[in-house]
Amino acid sequence: MTSVMKLQTFYISKRFLSEKELNDFYQKHAYQVTEISYTSSVGEIDFSKPEEKHFLMQKGYPKILARFFA
């Protein structure tokens, strides 16, 4: 029996970020955080978690994509 993982594409939402954070992100990385998409079988990233948000703000992409940018 074969197990099939269902992948979904997500775009990062503004809901866990303040207007200042959104502006700071744009100034640092030259694109809107909402332009970032990723594909996952586990769902949307919870950017209310400080370590997830900090990584995104510093690197310009979420941890789930780090393997592609390392």
Backbone as CSV, one residue per row, in Angstrom:
resi,resn,N_x,N_y,N_z,CA_x,CA_y,CA_z,C_x,C_y,C_z
1,MET,0.840,-1.179,0.000,0.000,0.000,0.000,0.887,1.246,0.000
2,THR,0.583,2.177,-0.833,1.372,3.389,-0.975,0.715,4.536,-0.231
3,SER,1.526,5.259,0.524,1.038,6.439,1.233,1.338,7.680,0.389
4,VAL,0.331,8.487,0.179,0.499,9.701,-0.617,0.348,10.909,0.305
5,MET,1.371,11.769,0.286,1.304,12.997,1.079,0.629,14.081,0.260
6,LYS,-0.304,14.762,0.859,-0.967,15.863,0.180,-0.226,17.154,0.509
7,LEU,0.323,17.785,-0.515,1.040,19.036,-0.345,0.140,20.202,-0.688
8,GLN,0.284,21.257,0.055,-0.464,22.482,-0.213,0.520,23.633,-0.321
9,THR,0.174,24.620,-1.108,0.995,25.818,-1.212,0.395,26.904,-0.334
10,PHE,1.252,27.531,0.455,0.846,28.594,1.360,1.613,29.865,1.018
11,TYR,0.979,30.995,1.182,1.645,32.292,1.100,1.681,32.833,2.517
12,ILE,2.762,33.464,2.875,2.877,33.988,4.232,1.886,35.131,4.414
13,SER,1.148,35.047,5.485,0.121,36.016,5.819,0.695,37.157,6.651
14,LYS,0.031,38.281,6.628,0.416,39.435,7.442,-0.055,39.300,8.888
15,ARG,-0.905,38.332,9.178,-1.619,38.339,10.454,-0.750,38.269,11.707
16,PHE,0.461,37.729,11.620,1.327,37.668,12.797,2.384,38.770,12.814
17,LEU,2.293,39.699,11.868,3.308,40.744,11.751,2.682,42.125,11.864
18,SER,3.373,43.008,12.568,2.892,44.387,12.697,3.232,45.158,11.417
19,GLU,2.641,46.327,11.266,2.955,47.170,10.109,4.435,47.555,10.105
20,LYS,4.987,47.820,11.282,6.411,48.148,11.379,7.262,46.957,10.914
21,GLU,6.920,45.756,11.356,7.668,44.571,10.932,7.572,44.366,9.421
22,LEU,6.386,44.580,8.869,6.207,44.450,7.420,7.061,45.470,6.672
23,ASN,7.072,46.703,7.156,7.891,47.752,6.533,9.379,47.461,6.685
24,ASP,9.788,47.023,7.875,11.190,46.678,8.108,11.624,45.533,7.196
25,PHE,10.755,44.546,7.041,11.062,43.408,6.169,11.277,43.889,4.737
26,TYR,10.380,44.742,4.269,10.492,45.253,2.901,11.776,46.073,2.715
27,GLN,12.088,46.913,3.683,13.301,47.732,3.593,14.559,46.858,3.547
28,LYS,14.568,45.793,4.303,15.750,44.928,4.380,15.875,43.978,3.190
29,HIS,14.748,43.427,2.717,14.800,42.356,1.725,14.275,42.756,0.340
30,ALA,13.689,43.947,0.217,13.219,44.500,-1.065,12.085,43.720,-1.722
31,TYR,11.296,43.039,-0.919,10.056,42.424,-1.393,9.116,42.267,-0.204
32,GLN,7.848,42.115,-0.503,6.831,41.971,0.540,6.850,40.552,1.100
33,VAL,6.678,40.428,2.394,6.645,39.111,3.032,5.513,38.249,2.448
34,THR,4.443,38.880,1.998,3.311,38.136,1.437,3.596,37.565,0.057
35,GLU,4.739,37.891,-0.529,5.135,37.314,-1.815,5.778,35.937,-1.645
36,ILE,6.140,35.584,-0.421,6.825,34.314,-0.169,5.809,33.187,-0.118
37,SER,6.055,32.153,-0.895,5.214,30.955,-0.836,6.083,29.757,-0.497
38,TYR,5.472,28.742,0.057,6.163,27.494,0.356,5.138,26.368,0.268
39,THR,5.619,25.179,0.041,4.751,24.017,-0.064,5.014,23.111,1.123
40,SER,3.951,22.653,1.754,4.089,21.855,2.961,2.944,20.858,3.080
41,SER,3.232,19.766,3.748,2.170,18.804,4.052,1.671,18.992,5.477
42,VAL,2.345,19.848,6.256,1.964,20.032,7.660,1.203,21.324,7.919
43,GLY,1.071,22.165,6.931,0.252,23.362,7.087,1.023,24.654,7.163
44,GLU,0.331,25.663,7.616,0.863,27.023,7.665,1.851,27.179,8.816
45,ILE,2.876,27.960,8.600,3.860,28.246,9.646,3.250,29.220,10.643
46,ASP,3.481,28.960,11.921,2.961,29.817,12.981,4.009,30.879,13.318
47,PHE,3.853,32.052,12.738,4.810,33.129,12.970,4.559,33.864,14.279
48,SER,3.646,33.371,15.112,3.542,33.913,16.465,4.655,33.319,17.335
49,LYS,5.303,32.249,16.857,6.454,31.668,17.562,7.661,32.565,17.297
50,PRO,8.266,33.089,18.357,9.375,34.041,18.190,10.520,33.524,17.320
51,GLU,10.893,32.255,17.458,12.017,31.737,16.672,11.696,31.696,15.178
52,GLU,10.446,31.410,14.816,10.041,31.397,13.403,10.041,32.820,12.830
53,LYS,9.473,33.749,13.593,9.401,35.139,13.138,10.795,35.747,13.026
54,HIS,11.640,35.514,14.019,12.997,36.073,14.005,13.778,35.571,12.789
55,PHE,13.693,34.272,12.505,14.388,33.705,11.348,13.906,34.363,10.066
56,LEU,12.599,34.487,9.910,12.019,35.121,8.722,12.508,36.554,8.560
57,MET,12.488,37.311,9.639,12.876,38.716,9.565,14.369,38.870,9.266
58,GLN,15.194,37.996,9.798,16.634,38.085,9.584,17.059,37.595,8.205
59,LYS,16.525,36.449,7.794,16.990,35.801,6.571,16.190,36.199,5.326
60,GLY,14.917,36.529,5.513,14.087,36.888,4.364,13.314,35.716,3.788
61,TYR,13.363,34.585,4.457,12.610,33.397,4.054,12.368,32.555,5.311
62,PRO,11.335,31.714,5.296,11.041,30.910,6.493,12.018,29.740,6.640
63,LYS,12.113,29.220,7.867,13.013,28.090,8.161,12.764,26.909,7.239
64,ILE,11.516,26.664,6.879,11.179,25.518,6.040,11.894,25.577,4.686
65,LEU,12.271,26.783,4.239,12.972,26.939,2.966,14.490,27.054,3.132
66,ALA,14.984,27.014,4.365,16.412,27.239,4.607,17.296,26.262,3.848
67,ARG,16.852,25.048,3.667,17.681,24.056,2.963,17.966,24.471,1.515
68,PHE,17.128,25.327,0.950,17.317,25.776,-0.423,18.240,26.984,-0.535
69,PHE,18.434,27.695,0.585,19.222,28.917,0.564,20.556,28.788,1.298
70,ALA,20.805,27.636,1.885,22.036,27.439,2.686,23.267,27.410,1.818
